[in-house]
Amino acid sequence: MSKKIAVILSGCGVYDGAEVHESVITLLRLDQRGAQVQCFAPNIAQLHVINHLTGEEMPESRNVLVESARIARGNVKDLREASVEDFDALIVPGGFGAAKNLSNFAVEGAACTVQPEVLALAEAFAEASKPVGLICISPALAAKIYGPGVTCTIGNDEETAAAMNKMGATHTECAVGDIVEDKARRLVSTPAYMLGQSISEVATGINKLVDRVLELTHENDA
């Protein structure tokens, strides 16, 4: 039985949206494993727009949903249309968009809040005990979704890990090619480009995450 997976994108581009490599690797692996995928994104303005060639902020505004459509080849829906009942699992790739558009972690750190539609859907998956995969910086949102004590990883960045621990998470160091699983909460995380230096390194960990998330969706199959 093919599983249905929701993927939340946060724009297009590592510095102000979803990390393109991480997003494509996730979508590729899900397709290779026969999953049915629907991408979603909040229909909101980005925090800001970054010139990915120079790293400088640009004097313009872009929409997270519109930019996410670049990665999804147009097949992306407004996050308000997403319902936990329609899917077996949720995966959130990284990129600064997770910390700038899906939340304000990049600005507020441990005092951050999660974008309301993102939080509502993620909490619904948590409450339904459906598997969730968080990649790169997106595990920084785990404590806001699951509450204190949730175990996850962003690799070994001390400052980010300290902020996550302050929020109530239990950060576990992890190599780029590996995953950390919170078995009680059915949450899987991997460092990806928080730690990785090459696309192949990042792919190793993301492929493991996708595979494990899909395995978890089959646990209750008859």
Order of alpha helices (4+ residues) and beta strands (2+ residues): beta-alpha-beta-beta-beta-alpha-beta-beta-alpha-alpha-alpha-beta-alpha-beta-alpha-beta-beta-beta-alpha
